[in-house]
Amino acid sequence: MLLNAPVGVSWSIIPNPQSTEAQQLAAATQLAWQATSRIDTYCHQVLRSTADTEYLNGPGMPRCNVDPDTGNGVLNVRRWPVTEVLAIQISPSRSFPRVWSAVPAGQWDIRHPLIFSGDSAAPTAPEGGWTIDVAPGYIGCSPWGRTPSGGFTGGGYRGSQRVQVSYLNGWPHTSLTEDVDAAATTLPVDDVTGWAGAGGFAYDGSATEQVSAESVSATTPLVLPNGAGTAQAGPGTITLSSPLAYAHQKGTIISALPATVIEAAVYAAAMQALEGGIDSVVVQTLSGEKLSSGSGISEMATEMELLLDPFRRLI
């Protein structure tokens, strides 16, 4: 995808004009990894879907509190958009080692989930949120200091609980680990994280097509900390809701990342190449609009930041 993008960079002379095709591919791959790191750093988080576990102290803290009107617990996690809550566990903050008590499944929801439109295409703009609401009686103790299971904690003081929350966030992104034929309904991929119920595109030139995942199965599910269960993350298989229209080769990108993020990644990789000493190229947007001649680094940096600004996490 990077090599075919019309940004005016002559990839055949990277890392040098005498390099072999294998060396050129290795250099472009390294630039793509560097571009990914640059984008994630600019956005203050990994944008691709990940399974995360973080720890909060509450109630009465900015990220862990109780809504005084509803009694619901309110967890504000550090990454967004939250697409699935995997598990929530609570321990008295004074307990060392921790004594974890699980919040039953179904006793939470995502305050601002992704907007469902009935379209299987990948989202085209940032949406979703980072707030998780928990049913009353779990976050924050009663005036008598009771835990959800009825045990005595010694008081409902500020910061009396340690909360472990595991969740999926971000946009699913993966690639095929084997060739697949047209009409296939299962995809062997390098990462199934976040794909259950998600839609995206198989990016394959003229054979690019929409895909919609019905379910996923990880080869080795991720074990969550402190007995919280497992998550379908890592290499595995995506089961599609409808068969493929085209055959695709191993390495084909399957992604739900918004197209603007992919475009920004191309600019970031091109900037890495230009910063390495390539001069006198024509820089243009992916739609063909010419930005400037010469190195064009500043123009591409501006374009990249404009595309990524809506995806930045506030710190």
N, C-alpha and C positions, 0 to 999 in steps of 0.2 A: 504494500500500500504506500509506503514511504517512497520507494524508488519510482513509482508511477505518478506521484503527485507533482503537479505543474508549478513548482516553486522556483524553477530556473537553475537549480543546483545540478551540476554534472557529476552524478554519483560514480561514473566510470573512472574518475581521476582521484577517488578517495580510497585508500589513504595517500596514494601518489599515482602519477600518470602511468607508471610501469607495473602497477599492482595487478595481480591475477583476479579472476572473477570471484574465487573463494575469499581472497583477502578483502575485496570490495564488499562482499556480503557480510563478512565478519565485522568490518568497520561500520557499515550501516546498522547492523544489529546493536553494536555498542552505542552508537549515537541514539538509537531508539530507546535503549535503556536509560541513557542519560536524560533524554527528553522526558521520559516518564517521571524520573526523579525530580526534574525541574518543575514539572507541572504539579506534582504532589506537594512539593515544598511551597510553591506559590499559593496553592489552595489550602495549606495547613492540614492536609489529611490525604490519605490514599483514596482516590476516586473509585477504583474498581471495587467490586463487592468483596467484603471481608467478614469473617466471624470474629467478633471482639468481645472481650470480657473486661469490665472495668469496675472499680470499687469506689463507693461514695459513702460519706458520713452524713448522718442526719438523725432526726429532722432538724429544721432550723438552719440549714446550710443552703447556699445558692443552688446547688445541683441536686439537693435531696431535701424535700420539704413536704408539708401537708397543706392542701387547699383548705382554708378555714371555712369556706362555704359548703363544700361537698364532703369533706373528710377524706377525699382521695389522696393517696400518696402521689407526689410529682417528682419524677426523675428526669433530669436534663443531662443527657449523655453527650460525649465530646465529639462524636462523629455523626454525620447525616448523609443522606436520608436513611432513617431507620426503616428497614423493610420487613423485619420479623424479630420478635422478641423470643429468645430461645429459653431462657430461665432467669428467675430472680430468687435470690436467697438472702436471708437476713440473719445476722448474728448480733448479740449484745456487744457493744463496743468495748466493754470492759473484759470480755472473755478472751483469754489467751491460754491455749490455742482457741481459735474461733469455734463456736458451736452453731453450725448453720441450720437454719430452718427454711424449707422451700415454700415459696408462695405457690399455691396450686395453679396449674395451667388454666387459663380462662379468666384469671383475676387481674388481668391487665389489658391494655390496648394502646396503640400508637395514636397520639393525639392528632397528628397531621399525616396520615398515610399517603402513599402515592395515589394520585387521582386516577380512578379507573374509568377509561373511556370506551372500553370494548374493542379497542384497536390493538392488534398484536404487534404493531411496530414499536420500536424503541422510543423512549421519550425524546422530545426535541428540545426540552428546556429543563432547568433544575426545578424540582418540586419535592414535596415531602418535608419532614421535620425531624426533630431530635428529642421531643418530649414524650415520655411514657407515663401514662396514668395507671395507678395501681389501686385496686379496690380498697375501701376504708378498712382499717383495723390491722394493716400490715406494716405500713410505714408510719412510725410514730407510735408510742405506747399510749395506752389509756391512762387516765389519772391515777389508776391503781398500779400502773407499771406492769400490765399483763402482756405477754407475747401473744401472737396469733394462736398458738397451740395451748394457751392457758397458763403457761409458766410465769413465775414471778421474776421480773428483771431488776427490781430495786428502784424503779422510778422512771418517769417519762421525760427525762431531762434533755436539753439540747445536745445533739450529737450522740444520743444514747445507742444508736444503731450503726452497724457496718453493713452496707448493702452491696451484694455482688450481683451485677446484671450482665447477662450475656445476650448478644443480639447480632443480627446481620445488618450491614449498612452498605450503601454505595450501589454502583451499577454493575451488573454481571458482565464479565468479560473473560473469554477463554479462547482456545484454539483446538482444532482436531488433532488427535494423536494417531489417527489412522485414516486411510482413504475411506470415503463412504459413497455408496451408489445412489442414483436417483431413486426416489420412492422409499428411501430408508426412513425409519421412524425412531431410531436410536442413534445417538452421536457419542462416540468415545472422545473425551475431552480432557484437558489438563487441569480444569478447575470447574466444579459444579456449583460453587458457592453462589447463593442467591438466585439460582436459575429457576427454581420451582415456581411455576405460575408466571414467569417473566417472559417478555418478548424481546426480540432483537433482530439483527441481520447477520446472515452469513455473507461476509464481504469477499467476493470472488469474481471481480471484473464484470463481464457481461452475464455471468451466472449468479450475481448477487441476488439474494432472496430473503424474504422475511421468514423468521422461525418463531415458534411459540412453544415454550417448554411446559409440558404437563406435569412432569415429576423428575426427580434426580436421584441418583444413588452413588454415593462416594465409595471408592474402592476401600478406603480405610477412614471411616467417619472420625471427625475431630472430637477428642475427649475433652469436655469442659471441666474447669477446675472444681474441686471440692464436691465431687459427686453430683454435679448439676445436670449430667446427661451427656449427650453427644450432638454434634451438628454435622449436617451433610455438607462437607467442605473438602476441597482438594480434588485430585484426579478422580474420574469416575465416568458415569454415563448419564446423558440427558435423554429422556424420553419425550418425543415431540407430540403435540396434539394433532398434527397432520403431517403426512409424508413430505419429504423433500421433493422439489421440482427438478433439481439438478444434482449431478454428482459433484463431489468436492474432494480435493486432495488433502492429505495430511498437512497440517500447518495453517489451514484456512482459518481466518479469524472469525469468531462468532461473538458478537458484542451487542450489549444494550446501552453502551455509553452514548450519550448524545453526540450527534455528528459534529457539533461545535468543539467538543473536547478532542475528538479525533483530528480535526483540522488544526487545533492548537498544538497537538503533539507533532504534527508535521512541521509546523513553524519552529517549534522548539528544537527538533532534530536538525533542521536546516541551519538554525542559528549556531548550533554546536559545530556543524561542519564549517560554517563561515568563520567562526572564531578560531578555527584551526588553521586559517591562512588562505582559504580560497577567495579569490577576488574576481571582480568584473563579471558578475552574474546578474541576470534580470530577476527581480523578485516580484511575485504577483500572488494574489489570493488564489484559492483553489477554484474560484469561479472565473478566473481569468483576468481580473482587474489588476493592472500593473501598479505596483506601489512605488518603485524607484529603480534606478540602475545603480551599479556599484555593489558594495557589500550588502547594503540593505538590512543590516542587523537591527538597527534602531526601529525601522519600520515594522519588521517582523515581530520584534519584542512588543511594540505597541498593539499590534493586531492580536497577538497571543493573549496579552493581558485583558484586552477588551472582551475576547471570547470567554475567558476564564473567570472574570470578576463575579459573575452570578453564582459560581460554584465555590467561592471561598468560604471557609469556615471562620466564624468570628472567634477570637481567642479571648 
